[in-house]
């Protein structure tokens, strides 16, 4: 017996080529998903048509990619989902540091937060977004950290210092290793050994993994700390017991007296001799 739910067939690549002839758009199949590249002035009409006429109801994400070698270095990616057809779709548009991209907050209110993230990380301006504030970086942050030409020195981090009992700013230095991008998919097979894969069987022609780091040296045999394990076989080994409990009770009983004495000696407390 078949399932009672209706079956929906997702649009094929040829179907999108037919539907999108009215716009200046290119359609391709990338990693099993259809990608539509449109011009900036055609972005809103295209997304409106996809939402209203082709049943891509939900905007799942807006992401940014930086290609510094391109004339329009930033690519904005809109990830759409059709709930009725169980199908995903990507729409892309390109821009540079100065040219704004039309906002889609009037199509999907969630785009307000997503556009703020792209603006904060890449500096892309969305024309029509009335609340384009930073959302991920700290107050007073300058620059856009996801740009490939973002400087890695001269910035500070905010943290709480337990020693100073206050919030402090400290210089931070980012390692350049975390800034290298290759745009390769690890699921399709990268050209290098990924962390954790060095123990897996290597395919013929695969690069030789780097040798494992040597184990740490063993402790000297004469070191009693290395040969005698730390144990807690009785209460005295943990600092607990009758003596410790009695000392704690004495300390707790003396606390109110000390607190009252400290208050009498503090500033702002009126004393009998002061009234005279």
N, C-alpha and C positions, 0 to 999 in steps of 0.2 A: 504494500500500500504506500503510495507516494505521500510526500509531505504536503500539508494543506496550504503552506505559505506560498505566495506567488513567486515565480522566478523572474529575475530581472537580468538582462544582458547588458553588460557595460559597453559603452561606445568603443568602437575600434579606431585605430589610427586613421583608416580611410574615411571613417565617419566624421572625424574631427577636421580632416582636410576639406570635406564638403561644407561643414557648418561654418568654418572660419574663413571662407574666401572673402567675406565682406570686410575683414580687417587686415591691416598690414601685419600679419603674424606668420611665423614659421612653426611647424609642428614636427616633433621627432619623438622616437621611442628611446628612452634612456633608463637602463636598469629595470626594465619591466613596467615603467610608468610613462605616461604620455606627458611631454613637456611642451608648453606653448610659450613662445617668445613673442612679446608684443612691444609696440612702441609706447612711449610714455603717454601720449595723448589718446591712445586707444585702450589704456589699461582699465579705466572705470567702465566703459561700455562693454568690454569683453568680459570682465568679472560679473557685471550685472546680467549679461546674457547667460553665462554659465550658471549663475545662481537661480535665475527665474525660469529659464527655458530648458536647461539641461540637467536640472535637479542636483547641482552641487551646492547643497545647502550650507555646509559648515566650512568656516575658515579655521584650519587647525593650527597654522603657524605662519609667521613671516620671518624669514631668515635673510642674512646678508652674507655676501662673499666678496672678497677683495682680490681683484686681478690688477696689480699695479702696472703691468705692461700694456694694458688696453687703454684706448682713448677714454672710454667711459668705464672706469675701473671697478665700479660697484655694481653687483648684480643682486637685485632684490627678488627673492623667491617666495611665492604665495602657494601654500600647500592647502588644497581643497579636498573635501570628502563629500561624496554622495552617499547619504544614508540609505536611500531607496534602492540604489544600484550597487551598493557595496563596492565603490570604486574610488580610487584616489587620483589626483591630478595636480600637476604643478604648472604655475604660470610665472614667467620671469620677465623682468624689465631691467634695463641698465641705465646708469646715470653716473655723473662725476661729482666732484666736491661741491659744485655750485648749483647745478640744476636740480630743482626740487621734483619730487615724485608726487602725483596726486594721492591724497588720502582716501582710504576706503572705510573710514569710520562710519559713514552713513549707510554702508552696506552691511557691515558687521561691527557692532560696538566693541567687540573684543580687540579689534584692530588698534584701538587707542593704546593699549599696553604694549602690543607687539611692535608698533611703529616707534614707540618711545625706546624700546630696547635697541632697535636697529639704529636709531639716531644716537643713542648713548655710546654704542660700541663702534660705529663707523662714521658718524657725522652726517648721514643722509638726512635731508630735510624733507618732510612730508607736508605739502601744501594743503591747507585746510584743517590740519590737526591743531585744535585750539589749546591743547595741553601737552605741548612737546617739551617736557622736562626730562632731566636725567632720572633714571630709574634703577640703575645697577651700581654706578660708581658713587663715591662719597661726595659730600658737599664741597664745593669749591674745586672739584677735580677739573683739570685742564687737559684737553686732547681726547682722543678716542682710541682706546687700547686695542681694538681688534684690527686696526689698520696695520699693514705690514711695515710701514715706515714709522711706526710709533716709537719714540725714544724709550730706551729701557733704563735710563739712569736719571737721577735728579728728582725722584718721587719719594714720598714718605708713606708709611703705613700707620694706621691708628690701632693702638692696643692698650689694654689695661695693665699697668705695672703693679704687681703685688708688692714689690719693694717700696715704691713711692706712694702707693695707695691712691693712685689717680690715673687718668688717661694720659698717655704720652704719644708723641709722634716720633717715629724713627725712620731714618733713610732706608729705602728698600732697593735692592739690586736684583733685577730679573735675569735669570740665566738665558742665554741666547738659544740653548738647545730647545726650549719650549716654544720658540718662535719660528721653527722650520716647518713649512707646509709642503706636501708633495702632491695633494689632490688625488692620491691613489686610494682605492677601496680595499681594506684588509680582507673583506669577504671574497673578493675576486682574486686575491693573491698579490701581496706586496713584493717588492724586489729586495726586501731585507727581512731579517729575522725579527719578528715581533717579540716583545717581552713575554716570557712564559713559553714560547715555542721552541726554545733551544733544546728541550728534552725530547721533542717529538721526532719521529723518523723523517728524514729529509728525502725529498723527491730527487730523482736524478737530475743533475745540473743545478740544483739549488745551492745558494751560497753557504759556505762553511760557517757554522755558528762560532762565536767567540768562545774561547776556553773559559770554563767556570772559575770563579775566584777560589783561591786556596782556602782551606778551613782555618779558623783562628788557632794560634798556637796554644797547646795545653798548658795548664798551670804547673809550676814547679812541684816536684814530688815532696819537697820539704815544706811546702806551704800548708800549715794546719787548716786554714780556711777552705782550701780546695779539697782536702781529704775528709774533713769532718762536716757532715751536713748539719744545717740548722734545724733543730727540732723544738717542739713545744709539748713535751710530755707531761708537764705539770703546770699548775696555775702561775707559779712564780716566774716561769720562763716568759710569760706574756706581760709581766708587770702587774697582774691582778693578784687578788688574795686579800686576807684580812687586814694586813698592814696597809696596803694601798687603799682599801675601802675606808679605813679609819682616817687616813690622811686626807682623803677627799671630803669626808664629813667635817673634819676640823676646818678645812679651807672654806667650805660652804658656810659654816657657822660664823666664821670671822668676816665674811664678805659684807654683810649689812653694817657691821661696826666700822669697817674701813671706808665704806661708801659714805657713811654719815660724817666721819672725820674729814674726809676729803671735801665734802660739801661745806663744812664749817670753815675750812681753811681757804676755800675758793673766794674769787672776787664776787662782789655783788651781794654778799650775805651780811646782814646787819648784826653786829656784835653789841653786847651790853655797854662796853666802854665807848663805842662809837656814838650811842645815843646820848651819853653824858657829854 
